[in-house]
Amino acid sequence: MSDSPQVDPLTRRSEWSNWIILIVLALAMFFIFHFRPFGHRDATSHRAVGQKLPSLMLMPLTGDSQPTALRNLSGQVVLVNFWGTWCPPCRSELPHIAAIEEKYRGLGGFQLLAVSCGRGERENVPELRDETAAMLKNMKIDMPTYTDPDGASRAAYDSVAGFDGYPTTFLLDGQGVIRGVWSGFRPGIEQEMEELISQLLAKRG
């Protein structure tokens, strides 16, 4: 006869149940922290909505982009997207941003500014240009991109909205007032952007 202790089947089942619960909780926490959009809230309820963007100065990076300042955007509805080639959520979102740019391309009164950002505060523009161009080519995306080389435009946005990370997208009306803010990426976010763009364009008459 064996001297080893006998484990009650109910006890064994309970131990397995505890382990399963712990595994499920661990997986849930992983997906929450790695795949949910950070700071998600309704785009029009963000604390920055209704505030005027202090300044915006972007330089050309790829495509036919040109130096762009806030004063040059007066009267236009403008979607600004800060993203990085090194950022997984940004790569997931970029095709949707490109689709919005293509949909409204040539439409008077709208401009999309896709701003490619490096990891650090000071950006190596030639290196950033090469990385951005390579990614756009690989993803078969044809749209102009911009750079914020000294971070001044991000700092201006941060002063009124708080910069949460990448990707960050916000929508300006014709007076340079922030009307929508999206932090992070989640499926369907592009539909919210398009709806708000259409509403603002309709108000322009």
Helices and strands as residue ranges (DSSP letters): H 9-35, G 43-45, E 57-62, E 68-69, G 70-73, E 77-83, H 88-104, E 110-116, H 125-138, E 145-147, H 152-161, E 168-172, E 178-183, H 189-204
